Amino acid sequence: MLAWYLNLRRFHAVADTPTSKASSAPQGYIELTGQGRHPPGDQLKSYLTGLPCLWYRYRIEQRGGNNKWHHVETSESVDTFGLDDGTGLVLIDPDQAEIMTSNKQTWTKGDIPLHRMDLD
């Protein structure tokens, strides 16, 4: 019951946060939308695929003898990246940020044990 209440409070906090523009973003908690941009220098590569990316999060699970999935490893990148919303460019530090992406990949590898890996 407590988890439900806390999720409801979080939902209302996010829903009540207006989407800001980079050129006029206030201090504090804000919501931004836009196109991701690589910062100068070396490009971040996805931990699982090795492909260039701005940010990643992954979860690896392994199927046990009872045919149930068990958590093996979870991590996400901490490198900063840019966000361009057409009015300006903002540098995003993903530490403690909630990043929502429409890009998600799930696949299995090998016969036994199987791994299920999610990549954002």
C-alpha positions as CSV (number, residue, x, y, z in Angstrom):
1,M,0.0,0.0,0.0
2,L,2.9,2.4,0.8
3,A,4.5,1.7,-2.5
4,W,1.3,2.5,-4.4
5,Y,0.9,5.8,-2.5
6,L,4.5,6.8,-3.2
7,N,4.2,6.0,-6.9
8,L,1.0,8.0,-7.0
9,R,2.8,11.0,-5.4
10,R,5.6,10.7,-7.9
11,F,3.2,10.5,-10.8
12,H,1.5,13.7,-9.7
13,A,4.8,15.5,-9.1
14,V,5.9,14.6,-12.7
15,A,2.5,15.3,-14.2
16,D,2.4,18.7,-12.6
17,T,5.9,19.7,-13.8
18,P,5.5,21.8,-17.0
19,T,7.8,21.1,-19.9
20,S,10.4,23.9,-20.1
21,K,12.4,25.3,-23.0
22,A,16.2,25.2,-22.7
23,S,16.4,29.0,-23.3
24,S,14.1,29.8,-20.3
25,A,14.5,26.8,-18.0
26,P,14.2,27.7,-14.3
27,Q,16.3,26.3,-11.5
28,G,15.1,23.1,-9.8
29,Y,13.2,20.1,-11.1
30,I,12.2,20.5,-14.7
31,E,11.1,18.4,-17.7
32,L,12.9,18.9,-21.0
33,T,12.2,17.3,-24.4
34,G,14.5,17.4,-27.4
35,Q,17.1,15.8,-29.5
36,G,20.2,14.3,-27.8
37,R,23.6,15.6,-28.9
38,H,27.1,14.2,-28.3
39,P,29.4,16.4,-26.3
40,P,32.9,17.1,-27.8
41,G,35.5,14.4,-27.3
42,D,35.2,10.6,-27.1
43,Q,31.8,9.1,-27.8
44,L,30.2,6.9,-25.2
45,K,29.7,3.3,-26.3
46,S,26.9,1.0,-25.1
47,Y,28.1,-1.6,-22.6
48,L,26.4,-4.5,-24.2
49,T,26.5,-3.7,-28.0
50,G,29.6,-1.5,-28.2
51,L,27.6,1.0,-30.4
52,P,27.9,4.7,-30.0
53,C,25.2,6.2,-27.8
54,L,24.4,9.2,-25.5
55,W,23.2,7.2,-22.5
56,Y,22.4,3.5,-21.7
57,R,20.9,1.4,-19.0
58,Y,21.0,-2.3,-18.9
59,R,19.7,-5.2,-16.9
60,I,21.0,-8.8,-17.3
61,E,18.9,-11.7,-16.1
62,Q,19.7,-15.4,-16.1
63,R,17.2,-18.2,-16.2
64,G,17.7,-20.7,-13.4
65,G,17.0,-24.4,-13.1
66,N,13.4,-23.6,-12.0
67,N,12.9,-21.8,-15.3
68,K,12.5,-18.4,-13.5
69,W,14.6,-15.3,-14.3
70,H,17.1,-14.1,-11.7
71,H,18.8,-10.7,-11.7
72,V,22.5,-10.8,-12.5
73,E,23.6,-7.3,-13.2
74,T,22.2,-3.7,-13.7
75,S,24.0,-0.5,-14.6
76,E,23.6,2.7,-16.5
77,S,26.0,5.3,-17.9
78,V,26.9,8.4,-16.0
79,D,28.5,10.5,-18.9
80,T,27.0,13.9,-19.5
81,F,25.3,14.6,-22.9
82,G,23.6,17.5,-24.6
83,L,19.9,18.1,-25.3
84,D,18.8,20.4,-28.0
85,D,15.1,21.5,-28.0
86,G,15.5,24.1,-30.8
87,T,15.8,27.1,-28.4
88,G,19.1,26.1,-27.0
89,L,21.5,23.4,-25.9
90,V,21.5,22.0,-22.3
91,L,24.1,19.8,-20.8
92,I,22.4,16.8,-19.0
93,D,24.0,15.1,-16.1
94,P,22.1,11.8,-15.9
95,D,23.0,11.1,-12.3
96,Q,19.7,10.9,-10.4
97,A,17.8,12.0,-13.6
98,E,14.8,10.1,-14.8
99,I,15.4,9.4,-18.4
100,M,12.5,8.1,-20.5
101,T,13.4,6.8,-23.9
102,S,11.4,5.0,-26.6
103,N,14.4,2.9,-27.6
104,K,14.4,-0.5,-25.9
105,Q,16.1,-3.7,-27.0
106,T,15.6,-7.1,-25.5
107,W,17.3,-10.3,-26.6
108,T,18.5,-13.7,-25.4
109,K,21.9,-15.2,-25.9
110,G,23.1,-18.8,-25.8
111,D,21.2,-21.9,-25.1
112,I,21.6,-22.7,-21.4
113,P,21.8,-20.5,-19.4
114,L,19.8,-17.9,-21.3
115,H,20.4,-14.2,-20.7
116,R,17.7,-11.6,-21.2
117,M,19.3,-8.1,-21.6
118,D,17.4,-4.8,-21.8
119,L,19.1,-1.7,-23.3
120,D,17.6,1.8,-23.3
